Amino acid sequence: MAETCARVVVTGLGPVSSIGIGPAAFAAGLREGASGISPITSFDASGFPSKQAGEVPDFRPERWLRRIDQDAWGRSGQFAAVAARVAVDHGGLDLGDVDPERAHVVIGTTSGESRVLESLTVQFGIDGPDTMDPGLLAKLPASRLAHAVSEELALAGESITLATACSASNYALGYAYDLLTTGAADVVLAGGADSVCQWAHAGFYRLGALTEDACAPFDRHRSGILTAEGGAVLLLETYEHAAARGAAMLAEVLGYGANCDANHPVAPDQRSVAECMRIAHRNADVKPSDVDYICAHGTGTPTNDAAEAAAIFEVFGHRPPPTSSIKSMIGHSMGAASGFGAIACTLAITEGFLPPTVNWSTPDLAFADLDPVPNLARRARVRVVQNNGFAFGGNNAIVLLGAVR
């Protein structure tokens, strides 16, 4: 982890989600407690008990893309490129005024081009490897998610895809933070992207982690996740770069923490999660009492929520800050999940509200003192926020954001 030198600010938001595309639509959805969950159209889900997901409806990348040919890229790459374009437009960044070699891209993912992989698998399984479509093979590498952004925006800096699963966006934000604080970059587009696909849906079903009904994080009767998709990218700049161009500074990245306990393939470790929070607090130079809101990983599985809540109590004591899960609204978008969380945190700071946990009805007595911001958004003055992201294998990453000082 780098020593902090330059300050890092958020100047643009690019959500492409099941509850809206663009920061205004996404913020409105969070305020309303909107549900982005709908019957699955990406594949035939009739054989699954759970037939719902958080798909991005009517996604038409040609509305936003200006340079790349959408037909040359998979759906996840399209999500990443559109999310980055939306973030740049939101931030009012004139790319002609940016040194392209000092503008980098870091994108997190779980499954990469999952739909492309599924199509190739069908071709391989039915007719053998010689029938595999070369055009699909060219779209397959997960590294292309970041490249889609770099090509769409004509950037020549580092172009990196991080495949650290459900915490990948926070890893991307952390790497971006290091690039900017160490003087290696002026601008970084960072976040994540993933697509709804059959094999991930089937995998979570086999794990017993998929709910048949609504996702209800921190509820006593929570029963699992709903898979989801989208792209979530933030435009990050050094404070000096943003100030020089007169950009509106939405929030400041205060720091981050990351660790990996490798304790269990899928079960989170409370002690490791708590230690990741402490690492993030030290790196950001904040105390637990400084944190006004936690955007939880909050998957809605019995195990995750119990471990996350216990870790929060371990670090914050018995009166932690309000803690909600936006996955109750948009589903679990895997590698994009903590990117959406970081966008929600930024909106909480700039617009003064706490996103709710919807579908919540019954307190779990094991963490009765946790305030999940049940069902309704809440007005609040928010200065410091903690964005949690956890993944298989004990891959934990947490980002701290704050109001610009």
ZAMARLUM-886994 format. One record per residue (C-alpha): residue in three letters; x, y, z. Coordinates in steps of 0.5 Angstrom, whole numbers, plus 500, padded with zeros to 3 digits. Layout:
// ZAMARLUM-886994
alaXYZ;...
//
This chain:
// ZAMARLUM-886994
met500500500;ala503507498;glu504512503;thr499518502;cys502524498;ala497527493;arg490528495;val485524491;val478526489;val472523486;thr469528480;gly465523476;leu460518477;gly458512472;pro453507474;val450503469;ser445499473;ser438495474;ile435501477;gly438506472;ile443509468;gly447515470;pro448518477;ala441522477;ala437516475;phe441512480;ala440517486;ala433517485;gly432509485;leu436509491;arg432515495;glu426511492;gly428504495;ala427502488;ser427494486;gly431493480;ile429485480;ser426482474;pro425475471;ile431473468;thr431474460;ser439473459;phe438465459;asp432460460;ala432460468;ser425455468;gly429450471;phe432454477;pro427455483;ser430462483;lys428466476;gln429473478;ala436477477;gly438484477;glu439485469;val440492466;pro433493462;asp434495455;phe441496455;arg443500449;pro450501449;glu450505442;arg447511446;trp453512449;leu459509446;arg463514441;arg469510439;ile469503440;asp464498435;gln460495441;asp459489436;ala467487437;trp466487445;gly462483450;arg457485454;ser461486460;gly466490456;gln460494454;phe458495461;ala465498463;ala466502457;val459506458;ala460506465;ala466510464;arg463514459;val458516463;ala463518469;val467522464;asp461526462;his458527469;gly465530471;gly465534465;leu472532463;asp475534456;leu479528454;gly483533450;asp486536455;val488530459;asp495527458;pro493520455;glu499517458;arg497519465;ala490517465;his489510467;val484505467;val483499473;ile476495472;gly474489477;thr470483475;thr468476477;ser466473471;gly469477466;glu466476459;ser461470462;arg456470456;val461469451;leu464464455;glu458460455;ser457461448;leu463458447;thr462452451;val456450448;gln460450441;phe465446444;gly461441447;ile456440441;asp461440435;gly468440438;pro473445439;asp474446431;thr467450431;met468455436;asp467462433;pro474466432;gly470472433;leu467470440;leu474467442;ala477474441;lys472477445;leu473472451;pro479475455;ala477478462;ser483483461;arg479486455;leu474490460;ala479495462;his481495455;ala474497452;val474503457;ser481505454;glu479505447;glu473508448;leu476514451;ala483514447;leu487513454;ala494510454;gly496509461;glu495503465;ser489498463;ile488493468;thr483488470;leu483485477;ala479479478;thr478479485;ala471477485;cys466481489;ser471485492;ala474487485;ser471494485;asn474496491;tyr481493489;ala480497483;leu479503487;gly485502492;tyr490501486;ala487507483;tyr488511489;asp495508489;leu497511482;leu494518484;thr497519491;thr504516488;gly504521482;ala504516477;ala497518474;asp493525474;val486521472;val484514473;leu477511471;ala476505476;gly470501478;gly467494476;ala463490471;asp460484470;ser454480467;val448476469;cys450469466;gln447462467;trp453459470;ala454464476;his447463477;ala447455478;gly454456482;phe450460487;tyr444456487;arg449449488;leu452453494;gly445454497;ala446462497;leu441464492;thr434466495;glu428464491;asp424471493;ala427478495;cys434479498;ala433482505;pro440483508;phe440483515;asp433481516;arg432475521;his429471515;arg434473510;ser435467505;gly440469500;ile443473494;leu440475487;thr445475482;ala445482478;glu449485473;gly452492470;gly458497470;ala460502476;val466507474;leu468513478;leu472518475;leu478520480;glu483525480;thr488528484;tyr486534488;glu491539484;his488536477;ala481537479;ala482544482;ala486546475;arg480545471;gly475547476;ala472541476;ala466540482;met469535487;leu464530489;ala468527495;glu475525497;val478518497;leu481518504;gly484511504;tyr483504503;gly484497506;ala485490503;asn487483506;cys486476504;asp486470510;ala484464505;asn481461511;his475458507;pro473458500;val466461501;ala465463508;pro467470511;asp472470517;gln469475522;arg476477525;ser479478518;val474482516;ala474486522;glu482487521;cys481489514;met476495517;arg482497522;ile487497516;ala482502512;his481506518;arg489507519;asn490508512;ala485513511;asp487516518;val480516521;lys477513527;pro471509528;ser467514531;asp468519525;val464514520;asp457516519;tyr455511514;ile457504512;cys455501505;ala455494507;his457488503;gly450485505;thr449480501;gly443477504;thr446470506;pro445468513;thr453467514;asn455473510;asp451478514;ala452475521;ala460475520;glu460482517;ala455485523;ala460481528;ala466485525;ile462491525;phe461491532;glu468488534;val470495531;phe465500532;gly462497539;his455496540;arg452503537;pro455502530;pro453508525;pro447506520;thr449500516;ser445499509;ser445494503;ile444497496;lys444489494;ser437489497;met435494491;ile440492485;gly442485487;his449482487;ser453485481;met459481483;gly465485481;ala461491480;ala458491487;ser463495491;gly463500485;phe456501486;gly457502493;ala462507492;ile458511488;ala452510493;cys457513498;thr459519494;leu451520493;ala450520500;ile455525502;thr453530496;glu446529497;gly445528504;phe441521505;leu442514507;pro440509502;pro435504505;thr436496506;val429494502;asn425488504;trp427488511;ser421486516;thr424482522;pro430484526;asp435479527;leu436478535;ala444476534;phe445484531;ala439487534;asp443494535;leu445494528;asp441500524;pro440497517;val436504515;pro430499514;asn426500507;leu426508507;ala432512505;arg433517511;arg436524510;ala443525514;arg449529514;val454525511;arg462526512;val465520512;val463513509;gln466506509;asn464502503;asn465494504;gly467489499;phe468482501;ala469476496;phe471468496;gly477466499;gly477471504;asn479477499;asn477483503;ala477490501;ile474497504;val474504501;leu473510506;leu471516502;gly469523505;ala467530504;val472534500;arg476538506;
//
